[in-house]
Amino acid sequence: MLRKLGFLTIGLFDEADPRRGHESTLEIIELGERLGFDSAWLRHRHLQFGISSPVAVLAAATQRTSRIELGTAVTPLGWENPLRLAEDLATVDILSGGRLNPGISVGPPMNFATVKGALYPDTEEDFSYARVERLLACVRGDQVTDFQGTVGFEQFSDRVQPHSPGLASRLWYGGGSLRSAQWAGEHGMNFLTSSVVKAEGDGTDFAEIQLSHVRAFRAAHPDGDKARVSQGLVVIPTDSATPEQRARYAAYAEQRSPRTRSPQGPARMMFAPDLVGSSAQIAESLEAHAAFREIDEVAFALPFTFEHDDYVQILTDMAQSLGPALGWKPAR
C-alpha cells in the first residue's frame, strides 16, 4: 500500500513575467498541502525558463505551509559549491521546522562546454561522487576548517552554520544506474528513482531495470529493506478533466511515447511511458509495475508544459481518487 504521496514540478515561467510562474508554483505547493499530499518537490532548470533556485522558492514555501515536506528532485551538484549549498539547505530546513528533503545528483553540468566559462572560468572541478561526500560532511556538521574562535568581536565556527540536526538523514540521491543505486545505499542516503533509467546489459524492460536498482540500493544500505526509496513516474489522472484536457493530455503522452520503446542514445537511457487515464486505470498499471510493488513512497512528476488549471485538476484527482485507489490516506 502507498504510504507517502508526493508530486514534482518544474515551475515554468514567462521570461517577460517570471514572478507569475513562481507564484503559480507556490500556489500549487499550498494546494498540495490542503489536499493532504505528503511532499512537494521542485526540479532545477539552469539557463532555462524553469525554476533555477528551488531552495530559494522552498524558503518562501516554508512560510506559506506548515506540514507538507519540501524537496528538490534533484539539485545537480555540478552547479553548486557543496559548502555554500549546505548553508542554504540548513537555513531552509530550520525555517521549515525540519521538513526539507534535498535530492541531489552528480556529473558535469548540462552543456558544460558552453557554460564553463561563466560557471568555472578559473578552476577545474571534480564532478565525481566525492562532491556528494563533501556535501554530506558539511550537512552532518563535520569540521570544515581548522579555525574556531574569536577575531575582534566576531565568533567563527569550524563547521557549517546553521547546523540542522536530522537534515543529513533526509538527503536523497537521484540515480538512474546500478552504480548510483549501490553508491547511494553504501553511503546511507535515501534513493530517488524517476522515469529515466540506464539500460545496462541486455535488459530493456523499464520496470525490471528500475526494480534491479531498488534492490541493489537496499542490498547496499545499512537499513536493508527499510531503506527509503521514492519513485517518480509521470502520472496524469483524468477523472475530473474536461474533454479538451483529456485530448491534450493524450496527445502529450503520444508525442513522448516513441522514446519509451527502446534505449536512447549512447548512454542507452530508457524512459517510462506516461500514465494517462482514470485513477482506476492508472492504479491498475502501477500495481502491475515491478518496481512500484516494492516501494511505498512516490513523487509523481507533473508534465512540464501544462497550465496552472491543469495542475490543479491533476493534483486534485491524485489526492481524491488515485491515492486512495492505491491505499494512501491524506495527511492532515
Secondary structure per residue as TSV (DSSP state, phi and psi in degrees):
chain	resnum	aa	ss	phi	psi
A	1	M	-	360.0	144.7
A	2	L	-	-74.3	123.9
A	3	R	-	-96.0	-40.0
A	4	K	E	-129.7	127.8
A	5	L	E	-113.9	123.0
A	6	G	E	-131.7	174.5
A	7	F	E	-141.1	156.8
A	8	L	E	-125.4	136.4
A	9	T	E	-137.3	157.2
A	10	I	-	-97.9	-22.0
A	11	G	-	69.3	59.1
A	12	L	-	-70.2	154.4
A	13	F	-	-149.3	161.4
A	14	D	B	-83.9	130.1
A	15	E	T	-55.8	-32.7
A	16	A	T	-80.7	-14.5
A	17	D	B	-146.1	65.7
A	18	P	H	-65.9	-26.7
A	19	R	H	-61.7	-40.5
A	20	R	H	-60.1	-41.7
A	21	G	H	-66.1	-39.6
A	22	H	H	-67.9	-39.4
A	23	E	H	-64.2	-39.2
A	24	S	H	-59.3	-43.2
A	25	T	H	-62.3	-43.9
A	26	L	H	-63.7	-38.7
A	27	E	H	-65.4	-36.9
A	28	I	H	-65.6	-39.2
A	29	I	H	-65.0	-42.4
A	30	E	H	-61.2	-42.2
A	31	L	H	-60.8	-43.9
A	32	G	H	-55.8	-41.6
A	33	E	H	-65.2	-43.4
A	34	R	H	-63.2	-33.8
A	35	L	H	-78.7	-9.9
A	36	G	T	96.5	8.3
A	37	F	-	-58.8	147.6
A	38	D	S	-82.6	-28.5
A	39	S	E	-153.1	153.8
A	40	A	E	-131.4	134.7
A	41	W	E	-126.3	143.1
A	42	L	E	-114.2	144.3
A	43	R	-	-106.6	142.2
A	44	H	-	-76.7	143.8
A	45	R	-	-139.3	111.0
A	46	H	T	-99.0	135.5
A	47	L	T	56.5	33.2
A	48	Q	S	-134.4	-176.6
A	49	F	S	-102.4	49.9
A	50	G	S	-135.2	167.6
A	51	I	-	-58.7	120.1
A	52	S	S	-92.5	-17.3
A	53	S	-	-131.2	70.5
A	54	P	H	-56.4	-34.0
A	55	V	H	-63.2	-38.9
A	56	A	H	-66.9	-41.8
A	57	V	H	-65.5	-39.1
A	58	L	H	-67.7	-29.1
A	59	A	H	-60.7	-42.0
A	60	A	H	-65.1	-39.7
A	61	A	H	-64.4	-29.9
A	62	T	H	-62.5	-28.1
A	63	Q	T	-89.4	-4.8
A	64	R	T	-116.5	1.2
A	65	T	-	-136.3	167.5
A	66	S	S	-133.0	-16.0
A	67	R	S	-127.9	-43.2
A	68	I	S	-61.1	138.7
A	69	E	E	-76.5	148.6
A	70	L	E	-124.5	128.2
A	71	G	E	-137.4	166.7
A	72	T	E	-113.8	135.5
A	73	A	E	-144.5	83.8
A	74	V	E	-131.3	165.1
A	75	T	E	-86.1	115.9
A	76	P	E	-77.8	113.6
A	77	L	G	-66.7	-15.8
A	78	G	G	-61.0	-20.8
A	79	W	G	-93.8	-1.5
A	80	E	S	-124.3	151.9
A	81	N	-	-91.1	119.3
A	82	P	H	-56.6	-38.9
A	83	L	H	-66.9	-46.1
A	84	R	H	-65.1	-39.1
A	85	L	H	-64.1	-39.3
A	86	A	H	-60.2	-39.0
A	87	E	H	-62.8	-45.3
A	88	D	H	-64.3	-44.3
A	89	L	H	-63.0	-44.2
A	90	A	H	-64.1	-39.4
A	91	T	H	-62.2	-47.1
A	92	V	H	-68.1	-36.0
A	93	D	H	-63.3	-40.4
A	94	I	H	-66.4	-42.8
A	95	L	H	-61.5	-31.4
A	96	S	H	-84.5	-10.5
A	97	G	T	76.6	29.6
A	98	G	S	85.7	36.3
A	99	R	-	-109.9	1.8
A	100	L	E	-82.5	137.4
A	101	N	E	-128.9	84.9
A	102	P	E	-75.4	125.9
A	103	G	E	-103.4	137.5
A	104	I	E	-136.5	164.6
A	105	S	E	-151.5	167.3
A	106	V	-	-123.5	179.0
A	107	G	S	121.0	162.8
A	108	P	S	-62.0	147.7
A	109	P	-	-57.4	149.0
A	110	M	T	-58.2	139.2
A	111	N	T	54.9	42.7
A	112	F	H	-58.6	-38.1
A	113	A	H	-59.0	-33.0
A	114	T	H	-86.9	-19.8
A	115	V	H	-107.8	-11.8
A	116	K	H	-56.6	-40.0
A	117	G	H	-61.4	-28.7
A	118	A	H	-91.2	-30.9
A	119	L	H	-90.9	-48.2
A	120	Y	-	-135.7	68.2
A	121	P	S	-68.9	-25.1
A	122	D	S	-117.5	3.2
A	123	T	-	-135.4	158.4
A	124	E	-	-107.2	116.6
A	125	E	-	-96.3	152.0
A	126	D	-	-96.9	116.2
A	127	F	-	-104.5	27.5
A	128	S	S	-88.9	-176.6
A	129	Y	H	-60.6	-20.2
A	130	A	H	-58.2	-28.3
A	131	R	H	-67.6	-37.4
A	132	V	H	-67.3	-40.5
A	133	E	H	-61.8	-36.1
A	134	R	H	-63.0	-44.1
A	135	L	H	-64.4	-44.5
A	136	L	H	-57.2	-44.6
A	137	A	H	-62.7	-41.7
A	138	C	H	-65.3	-43.0
A	139	V	H	-69.5	-36.0
A	140	R	H	-67.2	-20.8
A	141	G	T	95.3	20.4
A	142	D	-	-68.0	159.3
A	143	Q	-	-65.6	130.3
A	144	V	-	-116.1	-6.9
A	145	T	-	-148.9	155.1
A	146	D	S	-91.3	9.0
A	147	F	-	-111.9	132.5
A	148	Q	-	-146.5	126.7
A	149	G	E	159.8	-159.0
A	150	T	E	-117.3	133.8
A	151	V	E	-122.8	110.3
A	152	G	T	64.9	-119.5
A	153	F	T	-100.5	1.9
A	154	E	E	-106.1	137.5
A	155	Q	E	-97.7	143.9
A	156	F	E	-126.0	142.4
A	157	S	-	-103.7	155.0
A	158	D	S	-96.7	6.8
A	159	R	S	-136.4	164.5
A	160	V	-	-59.8	135.4
A	161	Q	S	-124.4	141.6
A	162	P	S	-73.6	158.8
A	163	H	-	-101.6	129.8
A	164	S	-	-113.7	100.8
A	165	P	T	-58.4	135.5
A	166	G	T	96.5	-19.2
A	167	L	G	-63.6	-39.1
A	168	A	G	-58.9	-33.0
A	169	S	G	-74.9	-10.3
A	170	R	G	-109.5	19.2
A	171	L	-	-85.7	134.5
A	172	W	E	-117.1	145.5
A	173	Y	E	-109.5	127.9
A	174	G	E	-93.5	112.7
A	175	G	-	-133.4	151.5
A	176	G	-	-128.5	15.8
A	177	S	S	-133.9	163.5
A	178	L	H	-60.7	-42.7
A	179	R	H	-62.7	-42.8
A	180	S	H	-66.5	-36.6
A	181	A	H	-64.1	-45.8
A	182	Q	H	-64.3	-43.6
A	183	W	H	-61.7	-45.0
A	184	A	H	-60.2	-41.3
A	185	G	H	-65.6	-44.5
A	186	E	H	-61.1	-28.6
A	187	H	T	-100.6	13.0
A	188	G	T	68.6	22.4
A	189	M	-	-87.2	170.5
A	190	N	E	-86.2	164.9
A	191	F	E	-127.3	124.7
A	192	L	E	-101.8	122.2
A	193	T	E	-119.5	137.2
A	194	S	-	-116.6	-152.0
A	195	S	S	-92.5	12.2
A	196	V	E	-132.2	127.8
A	197	V	E	-136.9	162.8
A	198	K	E	-95.0	127.9
A	199	A	-	-83.6	96.7
A	200	E	-	-98.0	139.1
A	201	G	T	76.8	-149.5
A	202	D	T	-93.4	-10.1
A	203	G	-	-69.6	138.7
A	204	T	-	-133.1	12.2
A	205	D	-	-90.2	112.9
A	206	F	H	-54.7	-50.0
A	207	A	H	-61.6	-39.9
A	208	E	H	-69.6	-38.4
A	209	I	H	-63.2	-46.3
A	210	Q	H	-63.3	-38.9
A	211	L	H	-61.3	-40.5
A	212	S	H	-63.3	-33.4
A	213	H	H	-68.9	-43.8
A	214	V	H	-59.5	-44.8
A	215	R	H	-70.0	-36.8
A	216	A	H	-65.9	-40.2
A	217	F	H	-60.4	-50.4
A	218	R	H	-68.8	-32.1
A	219	A	H	-65.6	-29.2
A	220	A	H	-92.3	-12.9
A	221	H	S	-86.9	141.2
A	222	P	T	-57.3	-29.0
A	223	D	T	-87.0	-1.9
A	224	G	G	57.4	-130.6
A	225	D	G	-67.0	-13.2
A	226	K	G	-88.8	-5.5
A	227	A	S	-62.5	140.8
A	228	R	-	-79.9	130.3
A	229	V	E	-129.7	136.2
A	230	S	E	-122.9	136.1
A	231	Q	E	-105.3	139.5
A	232	G	-	-128.1	73.9
A	233	L	-	-86.0	160.5
A	234	V	B	-85.1	118.2
A	235	V	E	-130.1	126.7
A	236	I	E	-130.4	88.8
A	237	P	E	-72.8	145.6
A	238	T	-	-120.6	16.1
A	239	D	T	-52.6	-46.8
A	240	S	T	-107.3	12.0
A	241	A	-	-71.2	150.6
A	242	T	-	-76.2	162.7
A	243	P	H	-55.6	-39.1
A	244	E	H	-64.6	-42.6
A	245	Q	H	-63.5	-43.9
A	246	R	H	-59.9	-41.9
A	247	A	H	-65.3	-41.1
A	248	R	H	-68.0	-40.4
A	249	Y	H	-64.2	-42.3
A	250	A	H	-64.4	-39.8
A	251	A	H	-66.2	-38.1
A	252	Y	H	-60.9	-47.9
A	253	A	H	-67.1	-38.6
A	254	E	H	-65.3	-39.0
A	255	Q	H	-62.3	-32.5
A	256	R	H	-92.4	-7.4
A	257	S	G	-67.7	-31.8
A	258	P	G	-57.1	-33.6
A	259	R	G	-72.6	-9.5
A	260	T	G	-89.8	-5.7
A	261	R	S	-89.7	-19.1
A	262	S	S	-158.8	161.6
A	263	P	-	-58.9	142.1
A	264	Q	B	-111.1	131.1
A	265	G	T	73.4	178.0
A	266	P	T	-60.3	-30.8
A	267	A	T	-80.5	-4.3
A	268	R	T	53.6	56.8
A	269	M	E	-82.9	136.5
A	270	M	E	-108.9	135.6
A	271	F	E	-112.1	136.1
A	272	A	-	-76.4	144.7
A	273	P	-	-63.9	144.1
A	274	D	-	-69.7	138.7
A	275	L	E	-100.0	110.0
A	276	V	E	-123.2	131.7
A	277	G	E	154.2	-169.6
A	278	S	-	-67.2	160.3
A	279	S	H	-59.0	-37.0
A	280	A	H	-64.5	-41.2
A	281	Q	H	-66.3	-43.2
A	282	I	H	-66.9	-41.1
A	283	A	H	-59.7	-40.3
A	284	E	H	-63.6	-41.8
A	285	S	H	-64.7	-42.2
A	286	L	H	-67.3	-40.0
A	287	E	H	-66.9	-18.4
A	288	A	T	-93.7	-3.6
A	289	H	-	-83.5	120.7
A	290	A	T	-58.5	-40.5
A	291	A	T	-75.1	-40.1
A	292	F	G	-58.5	-34.8
A	293	R	G	-65.9	-15.4
A	294	E	G	-108.7	8.8
A	295	I	-	-125.6	160.3
A	296	D	S	-130.0	16.8
A	297	E	E	-133.0	139.8
A	298	V	E	-137.6	154.2
A	299	A	E	-132.8	83.2
A	300	F	E	-62.1	134.5
A	301	A	E	-84.4	129.2
A	302	L	-	-79.2	138.6
A	303	P	-	-55.5	142.4
A	304	F	T	-75.4	-23.6
A	305	T	T	-110.3	16.6
A	306	F	-	-87.3	173.1
A	307	E	-	-93.7	164.9
A	308	H	H	-55.1	-46.2
A	309	D	H	-63.3	-32.1
A	310	D	H	-63.7	-43.7
A	311	Y	H	-64.3	-37.8
A	312	V	H	-60.5	-46.0
A	313	Q	H	-64.3	-45.3
A	314	I	H	-64.5	-46.7
A	315	L	H	-64.6	-39.5
A	316	T	H	-62.6	-43.5
A	317	D	H	-67.4	-36.9
A	318	M	I	-58.5	-47.2
A	319	A	I	-75.9	-36.7
A	320	Q	I	-93.9	-20.4
A	321	S	I	-126.0	-55.7
A	322	L	I	-68.1	-48.8
A	323	G	H	-55.4	-53.5
A	324	P	H	-58.3	-34.3
A	325	A	H	-65.1	-22.9
A	326	L	T	-97.6	7.2
A	327	G	T	89.7	8.3
A	328	W	-	-84.8	147.8
A	329	K	-	-121.0	133.7
A	330	P	-	-60.8	142.5
A	331	A	-	-80.7	148.2
A	332	R	-	-137.2	360.0
